[in-house]
């Protein structure tokens, strides 16, 4: 069971104004390596899991941007916390 959904849009600042897509791809690789359920959408990626675990992933995503040479990163985050259980499917099934 999962108690949280965390959506993140990561906006890295690059050293020389390079295209950010490869950096965003690297951030999504961090999520994938964590093994949590996630969905990539055009403007953000949503993860499903336990809140502490998801927040650690957010931190790792930001650290990855630092490793890649980004001088700063904006992470826009939305959190849905529901202690009993929450899932992406539960919230979107009527649209599928």
N, CA, C and O atoms as a GROMACS GRO file, in nm:
protein
  384
    1UNK      N    1   0.083  -0.119   0.000
    1UNK     CA    2   0.000   0.000   0.000
    1UNK      C    3   0.087   0.125   0.000
    1UNK      O    4   0.197   0.126   0.056
    2UNK      N    5   0.037   0.226  -0.063
    2UNK     CA    6   0.108   0.354  -0.071
    2UNK      C    7   0.026   0.461  -0.001
    2UNK      O    8  -0.097   0.461  -0.007
    3UNK      N    9   0.095   0.552   0.065
    3UNK     CA   10   0.022   0.659   0.133
    3UNK      C   11   0.039   0.795   0.065
    3UNK      O   12  -0.015   0.895   0.112
    4UNK      N   13   0.116   0.798  -0.046
    4UNK     CA   14   0.142   0.928  -0.107
    4UNK      C   15   0.160   0.921  -0.257
    4UNK      O   16   0.204   0.821  -0.314
    5UNK      N   17   0.124   1.030  -0.319
    5UNK     CA   18   0.159   1.058  -0.458
    5UNK      C   19   0.241   1.186  -0.454
    5UNK      O   20   0.202   1.284  -0.390
    6UNK      N   21   0.354   1.186  -0.521
    6UNK     CA   22   0.438   1.305  -0.530
    6UNK      C   23   0.463   1.332  -0.677
    6UNK      O   24   0.518   1.249  -0.749
    7UNK      N   25   0.421   1.449  -0.722
    7UNK     CA   26   0.448   1.492  -0.858
    7UNK      C   27   0.560   1.595  -0.853
    7UNK      O   28   0.561   1.684  -0.769
    8UNK      N   29   0.655   1.580  -0.946
    8UNK     CA   30   0.768   1.672  -0.948
    8UNK      C   31   0.796   1.718  -1.090
    8UNK      O   32   0.796   1.640  -1.186
    9UNK      N   33   0.821   1.846  -1.100
    9UNK     CA   34   0.873   1.906  -1.222
    9UNK      C   35   1.009   1.962  -1.184
    9UNK      O   36   1.019   2.054  -1.103
   10UNK      N   37   1.114   1.906  -1.243
   10UNK     CA   38   1.249   1.950  -1.210
   10UNK      C   39   1.299   2.040  -1.322
   10UNK      O   40   1.293   2.005  -1.440
   11UNK      N   41   1.348   2.158  -1.284
   11UNK     CA   42   1.393   2.258  -1.381
   11UNK      C   43   1.538   2.294  -1.347
   11UNK      O   44   1.563   2.383  -1.265
   12UNK      N   45   1.632   2.224  -1.410
   12UNK     CA   46   1.773   2.253  -1.381
   12UNK      C   47   1.822   2.375  -1.457
   12UNK      O   48   1.783   2.398  -1.572
   13UNK      N   49   1.907   2.452  -1.392
   13UNK     CA   50   1.978   2.560  -1.461
   13UNK      C   51   2.108   2.498  -1.510
   13UNK      O   52   2.180   2.435  -1.433
   14UNK      N   53   2.138   2.517  -1.638
   14UNK     CA   54   2.260   2.458  -1.693
   14UNK      C   55   2.368   2.565  -1.702
   14UNK      O   56   2.339   2.685  -1.708
   15UNK      N   57   2.491   2.521  -1.702
   15UNK     CA   58   2.606   2.612  -1.704
   15UNK      C   59   2.603   2.710  -1.821
   15UNK      O   60   2.621   2.830  -1.803
   16UNK      N   61   2.579   2.657  -1.941
   16UNK     CA   62   2.588   2.740  -2.061
   16UNK      C   63   2.457   2.747  -2.139
   16UNK      O   64   2.457   2.769  -2.260
   17UNK      N   65   2.345   2.728  -2.068
   17UNK     CA   66   2.215   2.737  -2.134
   17UNK      C   67   2.183   2.618  -2.223
   17UNK      O   68   2.104   2.629  -2.316
   18UNK      N   69   2.246   2.502  -2.195
   18UNK     CA   70   2.218   2.382  -2.274
   18UNK      C   71   2.072   2.340  -2.259
   18UNK      O   72   2.002   2.380  -2.166
   19UNK      N   73   2.029   2.258  -2.355
   19UNK     CA   74   1.896   2.198  -2.350
   19UNK      C   75   1.883   2.118  -2.221
   19UNK      O   76   1.974   2.043  -2.185
   20UNK      N   77   1.773   2.133  -2.150
   20UNK     CA   78   1.757   2.066  -2.021
   20UNK      C   79   1.702   1.924  -2.033
   20UNK      O   80   1.703   1.849  -1.935
   21UNK      N   81   1.655   1.884  -2.150
   21UNK     CA   82   1.593   1.752  -2.164
   21UNK      C   83   1.686   1.638  -2.120
   21UNK      O   84   1.640   1.549  -2.049
   22UNK      N   85   1.814   1.637  -2.158
   22UNK     CA   86   1.900   1.529  -2.108
   22UNK      C   87   1.912   1.528  -1.955
   22UNK      O   88   1.929   1.422  -1.895
   23UNK      N   89   1.903   1.643  -1.894
   23UNK     CA   90   1.908   1.651  -1.748
   23UNK      C   91   1.780   1.596  -1.687
   23UNK      O   92   1.783   1.523  -1.588
   24UNK      N   93   1.667   1.631  -1.746
   24UNK     CA   94   1.539   1.578  -1.700
   24UNK      C   95   1.537   1.426  -1.716
   24UNK      O   96   1.489   1.355  -1.629
   25UNK      N   97   1.590   1.378  -1.829
   25UNK     CA   98   1.598   1.233  -1.849
   25UNK      C   99   1.681   1.168  -1.738
   25UNK      O  100   1.645   1.060  -1.689
   26UNK      N  101   1.789   1.231  -1.698
   26UNK     CA  102   1.873   1.178  -1.590
   26UNK      C  103   1.797   1.177  -1.457
   26UNK      O  104   1.813   1.085  -1.377
   27UNK      N  105   1.716   1.278  -1.434
   27UNK     CA  106   1.634   1.283  -1.312
   27UNK      C  107   1.532   1.170  -1.311
   27UNK      O  108   1.509   1.108  -1.207
   28UNK      N  109   1.472   1.143  -1.426
   28UNK     CA  110   1.375   1.034  -1.435
   28UNK      C  111   1.445   0.899  -1.416
   28UNK      O  112   1.386   0.806  -1.361
   29UNK      N  113   1.569   0.887  -1.459
   29UNK     CA  114   1.647   0.765  -1.435
   29UNK      C  115   1.665   0.740  -1.286
   29UNK      O  116   1.668   0.626  -1.242
   30UNK      N  117   1.678   0.847  -1.209
   30UNK     CA  118   1.689   0.833  -1.063
   30UNK      C  119   1.561   0.771  -1.007
   30UNK      O  120   1.567   0.682  -0.922
   31UNK      N  121   1.446   0.818  -1.056
   31UNK     CA  122   1.318   0.761  -1.012
   31UNK      C  123   1.311   0.614  -1.051
   31UNK      O  124   1.274   0.529  -0.970
   32UNK      N  125   1.345   0.584  -1.175
   32UNK     CA  126   1.337   0.448  -1.225
   32UNK      C  127   1.426   0.354  -1.142
   32UNK      O  128   1.384   0.243  -1.107
   33UNK      N  129   1.545   0.399  -1.110
   33UNK     CA  130   1.638   0.317  -1.031
   33UNK      C  131   1.586   0.291  -0.890
   33UNK      O  132   1.623   0.191  -0.827
   34UNK      N  133   1.501   0.380  -0.840
   34UNK     CA  134   1.446   0.364  -0.705
   34UNK      C  135   1.342   0.252  -0.697
   34UNK      O  136   1.313   0.200  -0.590
   35UNK      N  137   1.286   0.216  -0.812
   35UNK     CA  138   1.192   0.105  -0.815
   35UNK      C  139   1.051   0.136  -0.772
   35UNK      O  140   0.972   0.044  -0.748
   36UNK      N  141   1.015   0.264  -0.760
   36UNK     CA  142   0.878   0.298  -0.724
   36UNK      C  143   0.792   0.307  -0.851
   36UNK      O  144   0.844   0.322  -0.962
   37UNK      N  145   0.663   0.297  -0.833
   37UNK     CA  146   0.571   0.314  -0.946
   37UNK      C  147   0.572   0.463  -0.982
   37UNK      O  148   0.569   0.550  -0.895
   38UNK      N  149   0.577   0.491  -1.114
   38UNK     CA  150   0.576   0.630  -1.157
   38UNK      C  151   0.519   0.640  -1.297
   38UNK      O  152   0.517   0.542  -1.372
   39UNK      N  153   0.474   0.759  -1.332
   39UNK     CA  154   0.426   0.790  -1.466
   39UNK      C  155   0.485   0.923  -1.508
   39UNK      O  156   0.483   1.020  -1.432
   40UNK      N  157   0.538   0.927  -1.629
   40UNK     CA  158   0.592   1.049  -1.686
   40UNK      C  159   0.482   1.117  -1.766
   40UNK      O  160   0.417   1.054  -1.850
   41UNK      N  161   0.462   1.244  -1.740
   41UNK     CA  162   0.364   1.326  -1.812
   41UNK      C  163   0.439   1.442  -1.877
   41UNK      O  164   0.556   1.464  -1.845
   42UNK      N  165   0.376   1.516  -1.966
   42UNK     CA  166   0.448   1.621  -2.038
   42UNK      C  167   0.516   1.726  -1.950
   42UNK      O  168   0.624   1.774  -1.984
   43UNK      N  169   0.455   1.761  -1.838
   43UNK     CA  170   0.509   1.870  -1.757
   43UNK      C  171   0.557   1.827  -1.618
   43UNK      O  172   0.612   1.909  -1.545
   44UNK      N  173   0.537   1.701  -1.582
   44UNK     CA  174   0.579   1.654  -1.451
   44UNK      C  175   0.577   1.502  -1.450
   44UNK      O  176   0.519   1.438  -1.538
   45UNK      N  177   0.640   1.446  -1.349
   45UNK     CA  178   0.638   1.301  -1.328
   45UNK      C  179   0.578   1.275  -1.192
   45UNK      O  180   0.611   1.342  -1.094
   46UNK      N  181   0.488   1.176  -1.185
   46UNK     CA  182   0.421   1.142  -1.060
   46UNK      C  183   0.472   1.007  -1.010
   46UNK      O  184   0.477   0.910  -1.085
   47UNK      N  185   0.509   1.004  -0.883
   47UNK     CA  186   0.554   0.882  -0.817
   47UNK      C  187   0.450   0.840  -0.714
   47UNK      O  188   0.377   0.922  -0.660
   48UNK      N  189   0.446   0.710  -0.688
   48UNK     CA  190   0.353   0.654  -0.589
   48UNK      C  191   0.433   0.572  -0.489
   48UNK      O  192   0.516   0.489  -0.527
   49UNK      N  193   0.408   0.594  -0.360
   49UNK     CA  194   0.479   0.518  -0.258
   49UNK      C  195   0.459   0.577  -0.121
   49UNK      O  196   0.362   0.648  -0.095
   50UNK      N  197   0.553   0.546  -0.034
   50UNK     CA  198   0.551   0.600   0.102
   50UNK      C  199   0.621   0.735   0.102
   50UNK      O  200   0.727   0.751   0.040
   51UNK      N  201   0.563   0.833   0.169
   51UNK     CA  202   0.612   0.970   0.163
   51UNK      C  203   0.762   0.984   0.195
   51UNK      O  204   0.832   1.049   0.118
   52UNK      N  205   0.813   0.925   0.303
   52UNK     CA  206   0.957   0.943   0.330
   52UNK      C  207   1.044   0.892   0.215
   52UNK      O  208   1.144   0.955   0.179
   53UNK      N  209   1.008   0.778   0.157
   53UNK     CA  210   1.084   0.721   0.046
   53UNK      C  211   1.081   0.813  -0.076
   53UNK      O  212   1.183   0.832  -0.142
   54UNK      N  213   0.965   0.870  -0.104
   54UNK     CA  214   0.952   0.957  -0.222
   54UNK      C  215   1.031   1.087  -0.203
   54UNK      O  216   1.089   1.139  -0.299
   55UNK      N  217   1.034   1.138  -0.081
   55UNK     CA  218   1.110   1.261  -0.056
   55UNK      C  219   1.260   1.237  -0.068
   55UNK      O  220   1.334   1.327  -0.109
   56UNK      N  221   1.305   1.118  -0.033
   56UNK     CA  222   1.446   1.083  -0.052
   56UNK      C  223   1.479   1.081  -0.202
   56UNK      O  224   1.586   1.125  -0.242
   57UNK      N  225   1.387   1.030  -0.283
   57UNK     CA  226   1.408   1.028  -0.428
   57UNK      C  227   1.417   1.171  -0.482
   57UNK      O  228   1.501   1.198  -0.568
   58UNK      N  229   1.333   1.260  -0.433
   58UNK     CA  230   1.340   1.401  -0.475
   58UNK      C  231   1.478   1.458  -0.443
   58UNK      O  232   1.538   1.527  -0.526
   59UNK      N  233   1.528   1.428  -0.324
   59UNK     CA  234   1.661   1.476  -0.287
   59UNK      C  235   1.767   1.419  -0.381
   59UNK      O  236   1.857   1.491  -0.425
   60UNK      N  237   1.758   1.290  -0.413
   60UNK     CA  238   1.854   1.227  -0.503
   60UNK      C  239   1.848   1.288  -0.643
   60UNK      O  240   1.951   1.302  -0.710
   61UNK      N  241   1.729   1.326  -0.687
   61UNK     CA  242   1.714   1.389  -0.818
   61UNK      C  243   1.790   1.522  -0.820
   61UNK      O  244   1.860   1.553  -0.916
   62UNK      N  245   1.775   1.600  -0.714
   62UNK     CA  246   1.844   1.728  -0.706
   62UNK      C  247   1.995   1.709  -0.698
   62UNK      O  248   2.071   1.783  -0.761
   63UNK      N  249   2.039   1.610  -0.623
   63UNK     CA  250   2.183   1.581  -0.613
   63UNK      C  251   2.238   1.537  -0.749
   63UNK      O  252   2.352   1.571  -0.784
   64UNK      N  253   2.159   1.463  -0.826
   64UNK     CA  254   2.202   1.421  -0.959
   64UNK      C  255   2.226   1.543  -1.048
   64UNK      O  256   2.322   1.546  -1.124
   65UNK      N  257   2.139   1.642  -1.038
   65UNK     CA  258   2.158   1.764  -1.116
   65UNK      C  259   2.288   1.834  -1.076
   65UNK      O  260   2.359   1.886  -1.161
   66UNK      N  261   2.317   1.833  -0.947
   66UNK     CA  262   2.442   1.891  -0.897
   66UNK      C  263   2.562   1.815  -0.956
   66UNK      O  264   2.659   1.876  -1.001
   67UNK      N  265   2.554   1.681  -0.953
   67UNK     CA  266   2.661   1.598  -1.009
   67UNK      C  267   2.684   1.628  -1.157
   67UNK      O  268   2.797   1.621  -1.206
   68UNK      N  269   2.577   1.660  -1.229
   68UNK     CA  270   2.586   1.688  -1.372
   68UNK      C  271   2.631   1.831  -1.400
   68UNK      O  272   2.643   1.870  -1.516
   69UNK      N  273   2.657   1.908  -1.295
   69UNK     CA  274   2.712   2.042  -1.312
   69UNK      C  275   2.613   2.155  -1.311
   69UNK      O  276   2.649   2.268  -1.346
   70UNK      N  277   2.490   2.130  -1.274
   70UNK     CA  278   2.391   2.238  -1.267
   70UNK      C  279   2.418   2.324  -1.145
   70UNK      O  280   2.430   2.272  -1.034
   71UNK      N  281   2.430   2.455  -1.163
   71UNK     CA  282   2.455   2.543  -1.049
   71UNK      C  283   2.334   2.560  -0.957
   71UNK      O  284   2.349   2.595  -0.841
   72UNK      N  285   2.214   2.534  -1.010
   72UNK     CA  286   2.093   2.541  -0.927
   72UNK      C  287   1.981   2.462  -0.994
   72UNK      O  288   1.986   2.431  -1.114
   73UNK      N  289   1.881   2.429  -0.914
   73UNK     CA  290   1.768   2.349  -0.962
   73UNK      C  291   1.641   2.399  -0.894
   73UNK      O  292   1.640   2.425  -0.774
   74UNK      N  293   1.535   2.414  -0.972
   74UNK     CA  294   1.403   2.439  -0.916
   74UNK      C  295   1.326   2.308  -0.923
   74UNK      O  296   1.319   2.246  -1.029
   75UNK      N  297   1.270   2.265  -0.811
   75UNK     CA  298   1.186   2.146  -0.807
   75UNK      C  299   1.048   2.187  -0.760
   75UNK      O  300   1.028   2.222  -0.644
   76UNK      N  301   0.954   2.183  -0.852
   76UNK     CA  302   0.815   2.213  -0.816
   76UNK      C  303   0.749   2.080  -0.780
   76UNK      O  304   0.744   1.988  -0.861
   77UNK      N  305   0.699   2.074  -0.656
   77UNK     CA  306   0.650   1.947  -0.603
   77UNK      C  307   0.507   1.962  -0.553
   77UNK      O  308   0.471   2.060  -0.489
   78UNK      N  309   0.426   1.859  -0.585
   78UNK     CA  310   0.291   1.848  -0.530
   78UNK      C  311   0.284   1.716  -0.456
   78UNK      O  312   0.334   1.614  -0.504
   79UNK      N  313   0.223   1.716  -0.338
   79UNK     CA  314   0.213   1.595  -0.257
   79UNK      C  315   0.067   1.571  -0.221
   79UNK      O  316  -0.003   1.660  -0.173
   80UNK      N  317   0.023   1.448  -0.246
   80UNK     CA  318  -0.106   1.402  -0.193
   80UNK      C  319  -0.073   1.295  -0.090
   80UNK      O  320  -0.015   1.192  -0.124
   81UNK      N  321  -0.110   1.320   0.034
   81UNK     CA  322  -0.084   1.226   0.143
   81UNK      C  323  -0.218   1.175   0.194
   81UNK      O  324  -0.304   1.254   0.234
   82UNK      N  325  -0.235   1.045   0.192
   82UNK     CA  326  -0.358   0.983   0.240
   82UNK      C  327  -0.316   0.859   0.320
   82UNK      O  328  -0.288   0.755   0.260
   83UNK      N  329  -0.312   0.867   0.452
   83UNK     CA  330  -0.254   0.761   0.534
   83UNK      C  331  -0.310   0.621   0.508
   83UNK      O  332  -0.236   0.523   0.518
   84UNK      N  333  -0.437   0.610   0.475
   84UNK     CA  334  -0.497   0.478   0.457
   84UNK      C  335  -0.454   0.410   0.328
   84UNK      O  336  -0.429   0.290   0.328
   85UNK      N  337  -0.443   0.484   0.218
   85UNK     CA  338  -0.400   0.430   0.089
   85UNK      C  339  -0.439   0.527  -0.020
   85UNK      O  340  -0.545   0.589  -0.016
   86UNK      N  341  -0.351   0.540  -0.119
   86UNK     CA  342  -0.380   0.624  -0.234
   86UNK      C  343  -0.304   0.564  -0.353
   86UNK      O  344  -0.195   0.509  -0.338
   87UNK      N  345  -0.364   0.577  -0.471
   87UNK     CA  346  -0.296   0.528  -0.592
   87UNK      C  347  -0.330   0.619  -0.709
   87UNK      O  348  -0.434   0.685  -0.711
   88UNK      N  349  -0.241   0.620  -0.807
   88UNK     CA  350  -0.268   0.696  -0.929
   88UNK      C  351  -0.393   0.643  -0.998
   88UNK      O  352  -0.476   0.720  -1.047
   89UNK      N  353  -0.406   0.510  -1.001
   89UNK     CA  354  -0.522   0.450  -1.067
   89UNK      C  355  -0.653   0.493  -1.002
   89UNK      O  356  -0.751   0.521  -1.070
   90UNK      N  357  -0.653   0.500  -0.871
   90UNK     CA  358  -0.773   0.540  -0.796
   90UNK      C  359  -0.820   0.679  -0.840
   90UNK      O  360  -0.940   0.704  -0.853
   91UNK      N  361  -0.726   0.768  -0.863
   91UNK     CA  362  -0.761   0.906  -0.897
   91UNK      C  363  -0.792   0.926  -1.045
   91UNK      O  364  -0.858   1.024  -1.080
   92UNK      N  365  -0.746   0.836  -1.132
   92UNK     CA  366  -0.761   0.860  -1.275
   92UNK      C  367  -0.844   0.755  -1.348
   92UNK      O  368  -0.867   0.770  -1.468
   93UNK      N  369  -0.888   0.650  -1.280
   93UNK     CA  370  -0.956   0.541  -1.349
   93UNK      C  371  -1.080   0.586  -1.426
   93UNK      O  372  -1.110   0.528  -1.531
   94UNK      N  373  -1.152   0.684  -1.380
   94UNK     CA  374  -1.273   0.726  -1.452
   94UNK      C  375  -1.241   0.796  -1.585
   94UNK      O  376  -1.330   0.814  -1.668
   95UNK      N  377  -1.115   0.834  -1.605
   95UNK     CA  378  -1.076   0.899  -1.730
   95UNK      C  379  -1.017   0.800  -1.830
   95UNK      O  380  -0.983   0.839  -1.942
   96UNK      N  381  -1.004   0.676  -1.793
   96UNK     CA  382  -0.942   0.576  -1.882
   96UNK      C  383  -1.046   0.490  -1.950
   96UNK      O  384  -1.010   0.401  -2.028
   0.00000   0.00000   0.00000
